[in-house]
Amino acid sequence: MKESWLKKGFVDEPVDPGIDLAGEIKRLTKEKNAIILAHYYQEAEIQEIADFVGDSLDLSRAAANASADIIMFAGVHFMAETAKILAPDKKVLIPDLNAGCSLAESCPADEFSRFRNEHPDHIVITYVNTTAAIKALSDICCTSTNARKIVEQIPKDQKIIFAPDRNLGNYLNSLTGRDMLIWNGACHVHEEFSLEKILLLKNDYPDALIIAHPECQKPIRIVADFIGSTSALLKFSTESKADQFIVATESGILHQMRKANPGKLFIPAPPNDSTCACNDCKFMKLHNLRKIYLTLKHEWPEVTVDEEIRVRAEKPIRRMLEMS
């Protein structure tokens, strides 16, 4: 392996410009008994070649049930770690090791460990958007899809620490009447939506429903007609009689929305950055077909998890799957 690959975090070698990347990826997955899991926030071309596309909960279940020898994870690093935690006998690959997560990075394991030790009478529920080390410090994991269901299964007299997303945690407190202790973390995508620009869009499209992810800040949630996880937003937009939607989450989901509803209009909610009309996760968008092809070809970069941490981290994830 070239030293430059290690420095870059992905395989970088010349590829024939005339190659059918999608076709070669399909050939390699068959040859190597590999499966491609892709998050809704990936580019459309990646979603189209994936064997399974979903949100964090869907992808966790798919990884746990995978029969393939290799799991190619087109998502961010914590998702690939989760796949390795649930399927330790599989080789888990990610096209670019630099595909991190601002939310996961907002909760360093050493700081969170001290925080937990300061509140020994609390149980810890952590969003799946965390590192394996944080999961290993947790009692239960959750996703935006099942978070409310999990919180409501905890006895009301039991104190809870919720981490790392402050927006989702505060939203859950408002829904459940709990007073969870919230870690002060956030996702760069959902923090950056512009309320002013969303309202201007609403003025241009008065019949459009505003639908938002619970990781959005409170002002965005207040004006939203519907709040839900990525998969819930997709389901709502499909089942709703409305035909216009302003979508306040990462723009990758619009591909699935448009596929499922070709007669409807989906408008990405804009961020504060005046140069952008939509809001993308800079980490999710590091992947492309070329990197996926080269990663499958060389079976690198591979995601590994220390076995002691993996065993501890698996327990809260399994508990999440059982409770949801």
Stockholm file with secondary structure:
# STOCKHOLM 1.0

chainA/1-324         MKESWLKKGFVDEPVDPGIDLAGEIKRLTKEKNAIILAHYYQEAEIQEIADFVGDSLDLSRAAANASADIIMFAGVHFMAETAKILAPDKKVLIPDLNAGCSLAESCPADEFSRFRNEHPDHIVITYVNTTAAIKALSDICCTSTNARKIVEQIPKDQKIIFAPDRNLGNYLNSLTGRDMLIWNGACHVHEEFSLEKILLLKNDYPDALIIAHPECQKPIRIVADFIGSTSALLKFSTESKADQFIVATESGILHQMRKANPGKLFIPAPPNDSTCACNDCKFMKLHNLRKIYLTLKHEWPEVTVDEEIRVRAEKPIRRMLEMS
#=GR chainA/1-324 SS CCHHHHHHTSCCCCCCTTSCHHHHHHHHHHHHTEEEEEETTSCHHHHHHCSEEECHHHHHHHHHHCCSSEEEEESCHHHHHHHHHHCTTSEEECSCTTCCCHHHHTSCHHHHHHHHHTCTTEEEEEESSSCHHHHTTCSEEECTTTHHHHHTTSCTTSEEEEESBHHHHHHHHHHHCCCCEECCBCCHHHHCBCHHHHHHHHHHSTTCEEEECTTSCHHHHHHCSEECCHHHHHHHHHHCSCCEEEEESCTTHHHHHHHHCTTSEEEECCBSCTTCSSCCCTTGGGCCHHHHHHHHHHTCSBCCCCHHHHHHHHHHHHHHHHHC
#=GC SS_cons         CCHHHHHHTSCCCCCCTTSCHHHHHHHHHHHHTEEEEEETTSCHHHHHHCSEEECHHHHHHHHHHCCSSEEEEESCHHHHHHHHHHCTTSEEECSCTTCCCHHHHTSCHHHHHHHHHTCTTEEEEEESSSCHHHHTTCSEEECTTTHHHHHTTSCTTSEEEEESBHHHHHHHHHHHCCCCEECCBCCHHHHCBCHHHHHHHHHHSTTCEEEECTTSCHHHHHHCSEECCHHHHHHHHHHCSCCEEEEESCTTHHHHHHHHCTTSEEEECCBSCTTCSSCCCTTGGGCCHHHHHHHHHHTCSBCCCCHHHHHHHHHHHHHHHHHC
//
